């Protein structure tokens, strides 16, 4: 088996653990998102890059600054793509109809920009439900129990291996947004996504056919 050089951009523990498992037979290097954003010219050529992350401050930006950040992030993606054969961009799940989350809005705009402007198929969008571990410890048990009670979809990190070859660029996402123009802290946006997108709106709209 030929070993590929894999670069994981992003410091999230769940993401790193997941993709180190998926690409465990290959040569893997990880760097933080902030470092990559500031130093993308210093990144060496590699076979595959997996990009996960964004500047949390985008949630608290003024609306026009937020839109500018989205455009700059797309340019960042194109710069990163020059450094690899295949680029995987990890997105939040966009399989919903209504949302008040800036993070969801951000990823929908990024996916659409790639669809509209980048015609090659060597940029791939991957998305999945909330990752949970298989660890048999109390925090993980509580997390899974809460997800079950709230009927929030989840996926065990080892199962993501089955999704890695799916490219969600071929899928059309249509989401109606509310209150996106209002800045908020990242933790507030996460809370709003949990309460409204994944619980309230999910039960009344997002899971309806």
Number of C-alpha atoms within 10 A of each C-alpha: 5 6 12 14 16 22 22 21 23 20 15 13 8 14 20 17 13 21 19 18 14 17 15 12 12 14 13 17 12 15 13 15 20 15 13 17 17 10 10 17 12 10 15 11 15 15 15 20 25 23 22 19 16 17 12 13 12 22 24 17 18 14 15 10 12 20 16 13 17 20 15 12 17 16 12 15 19 15 14 21 18 16 19 21 13 18 23 21 22 17 21 19 14 21 16 19 17 20 24 21 24 26 21 23 19 22 19 18 16 20 21 14 14 18 17 9 8 12 9 9 11 15 22 21 23 20 18 19 16 15 17 18 17 12 9 8 9 9 10 14 15 11 13 18 12 12 15 12 9 13 13 15 13 14 13 13 21 16 13 19 13 9 11 16 12 12 17 15 16 10 10 12 14 12 17 10 15 13 10 19 16 13 18 19 14 18 11 14 21 16 14 18 20 17 14 16 22 21 16 13 20 20 13 9 13 18 12 10 4
